[in-house]
Amino acid sequence: MSQGSNFVDYVKICCRSGHGGAGSAHLHRDKHTSMGGPDGGDGGRGGHIVLRGSTNVWTLLHLKYRKHVIAENGEPGGSGLKSGRNGKDDILEVPLGTIAKDAETGEVLFEITKDGETKILTAGGRGGLGNWHFKTPTLQTPRFSQPGEPGKEEWMILELKVLADVGLVGFPNAGKSTLLSVVSAAKPEIADYPFTTLVPNLGIVSYRDSRSFVMADIPGIIEGASKGKGLGFRFLRHIERNSVLLFMIPADTSRSVNEEFAILLRELQEYNPELMHKPKVLAITKSDMLDEELTAEMKKDLPAIPYVFISSVAQKGLTELKDMLWKAINE
């Protein structure tokens, strides 16, 4: 199974939380008392459906085939003020960066960002109160109790946004996967045609003094991605979470570097203007093809952001690039 087929960043699930147990309407009886006061216990609450962040899962694949998530019902209350047992919660482990949305309204409910963090996705029904709650000076033996609250059934959407320090931004075939495979231990699929990368590939880049940062190869943007062309939206979603954007433009681009940078920037701006505030670094890739004269010529017309000429294949400029990225991440 390639990484492409098991990276799932969107699932829609039907969540059914447990019903609350009914309260008991029992009246106390023993061999001395034939007709005592109320001693009915409360019902237990229905089970919640809970999301828990985990660093051990990095995709929503395990939920893809689980269309229905059903939590347990609460038990009814008993005599002698015994409360019913709470229904068991159904806990779903999700990767960090998972966002929960209401499928009907599209409203974002919350996001899971820390390991071990838990949030209730669909709450269970409350247990009903037993009859002893309803005793008053004028009503000594209430013969009624509360029913449990029903659980909820609702469709939810879980979406994953990859959390990384550096996001690679560029058109297909700009050399992003190659760079990732050279500077980290990630093994993305690489081929010499556009759209090889259809899922975000994450790699840990080791840096000086055993420090490291996470780099994400986000699938190539195509012009019009912000309007949902191709698979654009799903890809751009992952860029929102990266703290530094590394623009990668090949030295042999058919346009000028400036033009290509402007198009990429426009796509990001149209999708989400807030992306404009992220630190940006430019890498001109495949620059082993350039001689000094060409390099000097290109430098005259580059965007006003930190830039570096690199070649992943010839291992050129990679240390400089890491230094620039480390600086940008930590500023």
MIKE-913601 format. One record per residue (C-alpha): residue number from 1; residue in one letter; x, y negated, z. Coordinates in pm, 1 decimal. Layout:
// residues N
<rec NUM, 'A', <X, Y, Z>>
...
This chain:
// residues 331
<rec 1, 'M', <0.0, 0.0, 0.0>>
<rec 2, 'S', <160.3, -329.1, -99.0>>
<rec 3, 'Q', <152.4, -622.7, 134.2>>
<rec 4, 'G', <-92.1, -786.6, -104.5>>
<rec 5, 'S', <-360.6, -530.8, -43.6>>
<rec 6, 'N', <-344.9, -537.7, 334.7>>
<rec 7, 'F', <-321.5, -911.4, 391.3>>
<rec 8, 'V', <-680.0, -1014.2, 458.9>>
<rec 9, 'D', <-744.4, -1375.1, 560.0>>
<rec 10, 'Y', <-1126.0, -1389.3, 548.0>>
<rec 11, 'V', <-1395.1, -1160.1, 690.5>>
<rec 12, 'K', <-1767.0, -1196.5, 750.3>>
<rec 13, 'I', <-1907.8, -986.4, 1034.4>>
<rec 14, 'C', <-2246.2, -937.3, 1196.7>>
<rec 15, 'C', <-2213.9, -977.6, 1574.2>>
<rec 16, 'R', <-2476.4, -836.2, 1807.4>>
<rec 17, 'S', <-2425.9, -911.2, 2174.3>>
<rec 18, 'G', <-2587.1, -700.3, 2448.5>>
<rec 19, 'H', <-2927.9, -768.8, 2601.6>>
<rec 20, 'G', <-2934.4, -861.0, 2969.3>>
<rec 21, 'G', <-3076.9, -596.7, 3204.0>>
<rec 22, 'A', <-3415.2, -660.9, 3365.9>>
<rec 23, 'G', <-3435.1, -762.2, 3731.4>>
<rec 24, 'S', <-3606.0, -513.8, 3965.6>>
<rec 25, 'A', <-3942.5, -583.5, 4131.8>>
<rec 26, 'H', <-3887.5, -323.1, 4407.2>>
<rec 27, 'L', <-4032.9, -364.6, 4756.6>>
<rec 28, 'H', <-3838.1, -227.5, 5050.1>>
<rec 29, 'R', <-3965.5, 105.5, 5187.3>>
<rec 30, 'D', <-3819.7, 351.1, 5438.4>>
<rec 31, 'K', <-3964.4, 589.8, 5695.2>>
<rec 32, 'H', <-4043.7, 301.1, 5932.4>>
<rec 33, 'T', <-4169.4, 56.2, 5670.2>>
<rec 34, 'S', <-4432.9, 140.5, 5417.9>>
<rec 35, 'M', <-4453.8, -210.0, 5279.2>>
<rec 36, 'G', <-4141.1, -420.9, 5324.3>>
<rec 37, 'G', <-4018.7, -737.2, 5158.1>>
<rec 38, 'P', <-3874.7, -765.5, 4810.5>>
<rec 39, 'D', <-3536.2, -601.8, 4757.2>>
<rec 40, 'G', <-3510.8, -579.3, 4377.9>>
<rec 41, 'G', <-3159.6, -647.2, 4244.9>>
<rec 42, 'D', <-3062.6, -854.8, 3942.5>>
<rec 43, 'G', <-3004.1, -710.8, 3595.7>>
<rec 44, 'G', <-2650.0, -704.7, 3455.3>>
<rec 45, 'R', <-2556.5, -939.5, 3175.1>>
<rec 46, 'G', <-2528.9, -810.6, 2818.7>>
<rec 47, 'G', <-2183.0, -756.7, 2673.6>>
<rec 48, 'H', <-2014.4, -1048.8, 2494.7>>
<rec 49, 'I', <-1829.1, -1025.6, 2166.0>>
<rec 50, 'V', <-1489.4, -1177.2, 2237.5>>
<rec 51, 'L', <-1190.1, -1273.9, 2021.2>>
<rec 52, 'R', <-843.3, -1227.3, 2167.3>>
<rec 53, 'G', <-526.8, -1365.4, 2008.3>>
<rec 54, 'S', <-248.7, -1114.4, 1952.0>>
<rec 55, 'T', <98.0, -1148.5, 1803.8>>
<rec 56, 'N', <82.4, -780.2, 1707.9>>
<rec 57, 'V', <-171.6, -834.7, 1431.4>>
<rec 58, 'W', <-102.7, -1063.6, 1137.2>>
<rec 59, 'T', <-408.0, -1004.5, 917.7>>
<rec 60, 'L', <-783.6, -949.3, 956.8>>
<rec 61, 'L', <-765.6, -618.9, 767.9>>
<rec 62, 'H', <-885.2, -410.9, 1066.6>>
<rec 63, 'L', <-1213.5, -607.0, 1067.2>>
<rec 64, 'K', <-1270.1, -595.1, 693.5>>
<rec 65, 'Y', <-1459.3, -265.3, 700.5>>
<rec 66, 'R', <-1627.9, -323.4, 1032.4>>
<rec 67, 'K', <-1935.0, -510.1, 921.2>>
<rec 68, 'H', <-2128.3, -474.8, 1249.9>>
<rec 69, 'V', <-1984.4, -541.7, 1593.8>>
<rec 70, 'I', <-2223.9, -439.7, 1870.3>>
<rec 71, 'A', <-2168.9, -498.1, 2242.3>>
<rec 72, 'E', <-2335.1, -293.9, 2518.6>>
<rec 73, 'N', <-2659.6, -389.5, 2693.6>>
<rec 74, 'G', <-2665.5, -477.1, 3064.1>>
<rec 75, 'E', <-2821.6, -226.0, 3308.1>>
<rec 76, 'P', <-3142.0, -310.3, 3499.5>>
<rec 77, 'G', <-3126.9, -404.0, 3867.2>>
<rec 78, 'G', <-3211.5, -145.7, 4134.3>>
<rec 79, 'S', <-3367.4, -131.4, 4478.7>>
<rec 80, 'G', <-3172.7, -232.7, 4788.5>>
<rec 81, 'L', <-3058.1, -552.1, 4612.9>>
<rec 82, 'K', <-2835.6, -348.1, 4380.1>>
<rec 83, 'S', <-2733.4, -545.5, 4071.9>>
<rec 84, 'G', <-2725.7, -371.0, 3734.9>>
<rec 85, 'R', <-2390.7, -312.3, 3566.5>>
<rec 86, 'N', <-2279.5, -569.8, 3306.5>>
<rec 87, 'G', <-2266.6, -450.1, 2947.2>>
<rec 88, 'K', <-1914.1, -379.4, 2820.6>>
<rec 89, 'D', <-1766.5, -663.2, 2611.7>>
<rec 90, 'D', <-1645.1, -581.4, 2261.5>>
<rec 91, 'I', <-1301.9, -742.6, 2228.3>>
<rec 92, 'L', <-1165.3, -805.3, 1879.4>>
<rec 93, 'E', <-790.5, -864.8, 1847.8>>
<rec 94, 'V', <-711.7, -1133.2, 1591.3>>
<rec 95, 'P', <-392.2, -1294.7, 1464.8>>
<rec 96, 'L', <-293.8, -1641.7, 1587.3>>
<rec 97, 'G', <-436.0, -1909.8, 1361.4>>
<rec 98, 'T', <-778.0, -1741.2, 1334.4>>
<rec 99, 'I', <-1073.0, -1978.2, 1307.0>>
<rec 100, 'A', <-1428.5, -1869.5, 1393.7>>
<rec 101, 'K', <-1717.9, -2022.8, 1201.7>>
<rec 102, 'D', <-2093.1, -1985.0, 1205.5>>
<rec 103, 'A', <-2176.5, -1820.6, 870.2>>
<rec 104, 'E', <-2516.0, -1995.4, 843.5>>
<rec 105, 'T', <-2402.5, -2352.7, 906.1>>
<rec 106, 'G', <-2030.6, -2330.8, 828.4>>
<rec 107, 'E', <-1963.2, -2505.3, 1161.4>>
<rec 108, 'V', <-1618.6, -2434.4, 1307.1>>
<rec 109, 'L', <-1667.1, -2295.3, 1658.3>>
<rec 110, 'F', <-1309.0, -2260.5, 1779.8>>
<rec 111, 'E', <-960.6, -2147.7, 1692.0>>
<rec 112, 'I', <-727.4, -1894.6, 1850.1>>
<rec 113, 'T', <-368.3, -2017.4, 1866.9>>
<rec 114, 'K', <-204.0, -1841.7, 2163.8>>
<rec 115, 'D', <-116.9, -1482.2, 2238.2>>
<rec 116, 'G', <-365.4, -1337.3, 2489.9>>
<rec 117, 'E', <-607.5, -1631.3, 2453.8>>
<rec 118, 'T', <-972.0, -1514.2, 2469.2>>
<rec 119, 'K', <-1286.9, -1692.7, 2352.1>>
<rec 120, 'I', <-1646.9, -1572.9, 2345.5>>
<rec 121, 'L', <-1773.3, -1545.7, 1987.9>>
<rec 122, 'T', <-2128.7, -1428.7, 2064.8>>
<rec 123, 'A', <-2246.7, -1440.5, 2426.2>>
<rec 124, 'G', <-2447.7, -1156.4, 2580.0>>
<rec 125, 'G', <-2794.9, -1219.2, 2726.5>>
<rec 126, 'R', <-2814.7, -1306.6, 3096.5>>
<rec 127, 'G', <-2950.3, -1047.0, 3335.7>>
<rec 128, 'G', <-3298.1, -1107.0, 3481.9>>
<rec 129, 'L', <-3337.0, -1206.8, 3847.9>>
<rec 130, 'G', <-3471.9, -950.7, 4093.5>>
<rec 131, 'N', <-3793.7, -1020.5, 4289.5>>
<rec 132, 'W', <-3612.5, -1122.4, 4610.6>>
<rec 133, 'H', <-3525.1, -1456.1, 4440.5>>
<rec 134, 'F', <-3893.4, -1541.3, 4424.3>>
<rec 135, 'K', <-3982.5, -1493.0, 4790.9>>
<rec 136, 'T', <-4130.2, -1805.4, 4952.8>>
<rec 137, 'P', <-4301.1, -1868.9, 5287.2>>
<rec 138, 'T', <-4638.3, -1842.0, 5112.9>>
<rec 139, 'L', <-4542.9, -1552.8, 4882.0>>
<rec 140, 'Q', <-4380.4, -1292.0, 5104.7>>
<rec 141, 'T', <-4393.5, -998.1, 4862.8>>
<rec 142, 'P', <-4350.4, -1109.9, 4502.7>>
<rec 143, 'R', <-4422.5, -809.5, 4279.4>>
<rec 144, 'F', <-4258.2, -957.1, 3971.8>>
<rec 145, 'S', <-3904.3, -1009.5, 3848.7>>
<rec 146, 'Q', <-3741.3, -1159.9, 3541.0>>
<rec 147, 'P', <-3681.5, -965.0, 3222.3>>
<rec 148, 'G', <-3326.1, -978.6, 3087.9>>
<rec 149, 'E', <-3242.7, -1233.4, 2819.7>>
<rec 150, 'P', <-3213.5, -1079.7, 2473.4>>
<rec 151, 'G', <-2868.2, -1064.3, 2312.2>>
<rec 152, 'K', <-2799.0, -1257.8, 1993.6>>
<rec 153, 'E', <-2746.8, -1132.0, 1643.4>>
<rec 154, 'E', <-2553.4, -1367.9, 1419.7>>
<rec 155, 'W', <-2321.3, -1360.9, 1120.0>>
<rec 156, 'M', <-1977.7, -1504.7, 1179.7>>
<rec 157, 'I', <-1687.4, -1585.5, 951.7>>
<rec 158, 'L', <-1329.5, -1539.1, 1066.1>>
<rec 159, 'E', <-1062.9, -1717.7, 864.4>>
<rec 160, 'L', <-691.6, -1700.3, 909.8>>
<rec 161, 'K', <-458.7, -1994.1, 856.2>>
<rec 162, 'V', <-98.3, -1888.3, 864.6>>
<rec 163, 'L', <109.1, -2061.6, 1133.3>>
<rec 164, 'A', <459.0, -2137.8, 1008.0>>
<rec 165, 'D', <725.9, -2403.1, 1054.0>>
<rec 166, 'V', <796.7, -2448.3, 683.6>>
<rec 167, 'G', <551.6, -2402.4, 398.7>>
<rec 168, 'L', <685.8, -2362.9, 46.3>>
<rec 169, 'V', <491.8, -2570.5, -204.6>>
<rec 170, 'G', <538.5, -2538.3, -578.4>>
<rec 171, 'F', <394.2, -2411.6, -901.4>>
<rec 172, 'P', <405.7, -2040.9, -975.6>>
<rec 173, 'N', <752.9, -1925.4, -1072.7>>
<rec 174, 'A', <933.5, -2208.7, -891.7>>
<rec 175, 'G', <1156.0, -1956.4, -711.4>>
<rec 176, 'K', <973.6, -1958.1, -377.0>>
<rec 177, 'S', <964.2, -1581.0, -326.8>>
<rec 178, 'T', <1328.6, -1551.5, -431.2>>
<rec 179, 'L', <1433.5, -1813.4, -176.3>>
<rec 180, 'L', <1235.0, -1639.1, 97.5>>
<rec 181, 'S', <1391.5, -1301.9, 14.1>>
<rec 182, 'V', <1741.3, -1454.9, 26.9>>
<rec 183, 'V', <1714.2, -1659.8, 349.2>>
<rec 184, 'S', <1502.3, -1413.4, 550.3>>
<rec 185, 'A', <1431.9, -1043.9, 579.9>>
<rec 186, 'A', <1094.8, -1077.9, 406.1>>
<rec 187, 'K', <1055.4, -857.9, 98.2>>
<rec 188, 'P', <803.8, -1038.8, -119.8>>
<rec 189, 'E', <709.9, -896.7, -458.4>>
<rec 190, 'I', <918.0, -1085.9, -713.3>>
<rec 191, 'A', <875.8, -1086.4, -1088.7>>
<rec 192, 'D', <942.1, -1334.5, -1361.9>>
<rec 193, 'Y', <584.7, -1434.1, -1426.8>>
<rec 194, 'P', <348.1, -1676.8, -1256.9>>
<rec 195, 'F', <113.7, -1560.6, -979.3>>
<rec 196, 'T', <325.7, -1275.4, -850.3>>
<rec 197, 'T', <255.1, -1398.7, -499.7>>
<rec 198, 'L', <-112.0, -1363.9, -420.5>>
<rec 199, 'V', <-82.2, -1364.3, -41.9>>
<rec 200, 'P', <126.4, -1576.9, 191.7>>
<rec 201, 'N', <456.8, -1405.4, 267.5>>
<rec 202, 'L', <612.2, -1491.8, 602.5>>
<rec 203, 'G', <982.0, -1469.4, 676.3>>
<rec 204, 'I', <1192.7, -1547.3, 982.0>>
<rec 205, 'V', <1492.4, -1756.5, 876.0>>
<rec 206, 'S', <1784.4, -1721.0, 1111.9>>
<rec 207, 'Y', <1975.7, -2040.1, 1174.0>>
<rec 208, 'R', <2290.6, -2138.6, 1360.2>>
<rec 209, 'D', <2341.5, -2023.1, 1722.2>>
<rec 210, 'S', <2079.8, -1747.8, 1691.4>>
<rec 211, 'R', <1797.0, -2000.0, 1645.5>>
<rec 212, 'S', <1531.7, -1929.0, 1386.6>>
<rec 213, 'F', <1222.9, -2069.0, 1219.6>>
<rec 214, 'V', <929.8, -1923.5, 1026.3>>
<rec 215, 'M', <894.0, -1988.7, 655.2>>
<rec 216, 'A', <576.7, -1913.3, 459.6>>
<rec 217, 'D', <569.4, -1870.0, 86.1>>
<rec 218, 'I', <226.9, -2000.4, -0.3>>
<rec 219, 'P', <105.4, -1879.4, -337.1>>
<rec 220, 'G', <169.7, -2117.0, -624.7>>
<rec 221, 'I', <-53.8, -2417.5, -658.2>>
<rec 222, 'I', <-202.6, -2470.1, -998.8>>
<rec 223, 'E', <-327.9, -2804.9, -1119.8>>
<rec 224, 'G', <-690.0, -2820.5, -1016.6>>
<rec 225, 'A', <-644.4, -2600.4, -708.8>>
<rec 226, 'S', <-801.7, -2866.8, -489.0>>
<rec 227, 'K', <-1119.5, -2835.8, -696.4>>
<rec 228, 'G', <-1124.9, -2464.7, -627.5>>
<rec 229, 'K', <-978.1, -2363.0, -963.9>>
<rec 230, 'G', <-823.1, -2017.8, -960.8>>
<rec 231, 'L', <-765.9, -1907.1, -605.1>>
<rec 232, 'G', <-669.7, -2260.7, -509.9>>
<rec 233, 'F', <-873.5, -2325.3, -195.4>>
<rec 234, 'R', <-773.6, -2007.1, -23.1>>
<rec 235, 'F', <-407.4, -2088.9, -76.1>>
<rec 236, 'L', <-423.1, -2453.4, 20.8>>
<rec 237, 'R', <-584.8, -2352.8, 349.8>>
<rec 238, 'H', <-256.1, -2197.7, 459.8>>
<rec 239, 'I', <-60.1, -2517.4, 394.4>>
<rec 240, 'E', <-258.9, -2709.7, 656.0>>
<rec 241, 'R', <-85.7, -2526.9, 938.1>>
<rec 242, 'N', <279.2, -2571.6, 841.7>>
<rec 243, 'S', <479.2, -2839.9, 1014.4>>
<rec 244, 'V', <717.6, -2916.7, 724.4>>
<rec 245, 'L', <640.7, -2891.0, 353.6>>
<rec 246, 'L', <927.7, -2779.3, 130.6>>
<rec 247, 'F', <854.1, -2876.2, -229.1>>
<rec 248, 'M', <1028.2, -2648.6, -475.7>>
<rec 249, 'I', <1073.4, -2759.3, -833.7>>
<rec 250, 'P', <1290.1, -2565.0, -1080.4>>
<rec 251, 'A', <1574.2, -2748.6, -1256.7>>
<rec 252, 'D', <1442.7, -2619.2, -1589.3>>
<rec 253, 'T', <1093.0, -2764.6, -1543.9>>
<rec 254, 'S', <931.3, -2873.9, -1870.5>>
<rec 255, 'R', <829.7, -3203.4, -1704.0>>
<rec 256, 'S', <1053.0, -3430.5, -1502.0>>
<rec 257, 'V', <1103.3, -3343.3, -1134.5>>
<rec 258, 'N', <923.9, -3664.2, -1042.6>>
<rec 259, 'E', <619.5, -3578.0, -1254.5>>
<rec 260, 'E', <591.9, -3229.0, -1112.3>>
<rec 261, 'F', <630.9, -3361.5, -756.0>>
<rec 262, 'A', <353.7, -3617.3, -822.3>>
<rec 263, 'I', <115.4, -3343.3, -945.1>>
<rec 264, 'L', <182.2, -3122.5, -641.4>>
<rec 265, 'L', <135.0, -3418.3, -411.2>>
<rec 266, 'R', <-192.1, -3511.3, -578.5>>
<rec 267, 'E', <-328.2, -3158.9, -534.5>>
<rec 268, 'L', <-247.3, -3169.5, -163.5>>
<rec 269, 'Q', <-388.5, -3519.6, -121.3>>
<rec 270, 'E', <-718.2, -3428.3, -288.4>>
<rec 271, 'Y', <-750.7, -3117.6, -75.6>>
<rec 272, 'N', <-667.3, -3281.0, 256.2>>
<rec 273, 'P', <-524.4, -3636.1, 284.8>>
<rec 274, 'E', <-380.8, -3553.1, 629.1>>
<rec 275, 'L', <-121.0, -3333.5, 458.8>>
<rec 276, 'M', <43.1, -3653.6, 336.1>>
<rec 277, 'H', <171.7, -3724.3, 688.6>>
<rec 278, 'K', <374.4, -3404.1, 713.1>>
<rec 279, 'P', <752.1, -3423.4, 676.1>>
<rec 280, 'K', <855.9, -3333.1, 320.5>>
<rec 281, 'V', <1178.7, -3192.7, 180.4>>
<rec 282, 'L', <1253.4, -3131.9, -188.2>>
<rec 283, 'A', <1458.1, -2839.6, -319.2>>
<rec 284, 'I', <1554.7, -2835.5, -685.9>>
<rec 285, 'T', <1581.5, -2463.5, -754.5>>
<rec 286, 'K', <1768.8, -2265.2, -1021.5>>
<rec 287, 'S', <2030.3, -2541.9, -1014.4>>
<rec 288, 'D', <2312.5, -2301.8, -1097.5>>
<rec 289, 'M', <2213.7, -2387.1, -1457.8>>
<rec 290, 'L', <2317.0, -2751.1, -1413.7>>
<rec 291, 'D', <2663.0, -2895.4, -1460.9>>
<rec 292, 'E', <2780.4, -3199.7, -1266.2>>
<rec 293, 'E', <2676.8, -3440.5, -1540.2>>
<rec 294, 'L', <2320.1, -3310.6, -1555.4>>
<rec 295, 'T', <2296.8, -3308.1, -1175.9>>
<rec 296, 'A', <2408.6, -3672.2, -1159.1>>
<rec 297, 'E', <2156.9, -3761.4, -1431.9>>
<rec 298, 'M', <1871.3, -3589.8, -1240.3>>
<rec 299, 'K', <1961.0, -3760.7, -912.7>>
<rec 300, 'K', <1877.5, -4099.8, -1067.5>>
<rec 301, 'D', <1511.3, -4004.3, -1095.3>>
<rec 302, 'L', <1414.1, -3813.2, -781.1>>
<rec 303, 'P', <1135.2, -3886.4, -529.9>>
<rec 304, 'A', <1240.1, -4080.0, -220.6>>
<rec 305, 'I', <1247.5, -3784.5, 19.9>>
<rec 306, 'P', <1539.0, -3571.8, 144.1>>
<rec 307, 'Y', <1644.5, -3342.1, -140.1>>
<rec 308, 'V', <1896.4, -3066.8, -206.5>>
<rec 309, 'F', <2000.9, -2874.9, -517.4>>
<rec 310, 'I', <1991.0, -2501.7, -453.8>>
<rec 311, 'S', <2026.1, -2169.9, -626.3>>
<rec 312, 'S', <1898.2, -1866.6, -436.3>>
<rec 313, 'V', <2069.5, -1628.7, -676.7>>
<rec 314, 'A', <2408.0, -1803.4, -662.2>>
<rec 315, 'Q', <2361.1, -1873.6, -286.1>>
<rec 316, 'K', <2421.7, -2242.0, -354.1>>
<rec 317, 'G', <2305.5, -2518.4, -119.5>>
<rec 318, 'L', <2122.2, -2280.0, 117.1>>
<rec 319, 'T', <2308.1, -2386.1, 431.6>>
<rec 320, 'E', <2240.2, -2751.4, 353.6>>
<rec 321, 'L', <1875.8, -2667.8, 295.9>>
<rec 322, 'K', <1846.6, -2490.1, 633.2>>
<rec 323, 'D', <2010.6, -2788.6, 805.1>>
<rec 324, 'M', <1762.4, -3027.4, 644.3>>
<rec 325, 'L', <1465.1, -2810.4, 736.3>>
<rec 326, 'W', <1581.5, -2762.6, 1095.6>>
<rec 327, 'K', <1618.0, -3138.0, 1130.2>>
<rec 328, 'A', <1272.0, -3200.5, 980.4>>
<rec 329, 'I', <1104.4, -2936.8, 1202.7>>
<rec 330, 'N', <1257.3, -3079.1, 1517.9>>
<rec 331, 'E', <1217.7, -3449.1, 1456.6>>
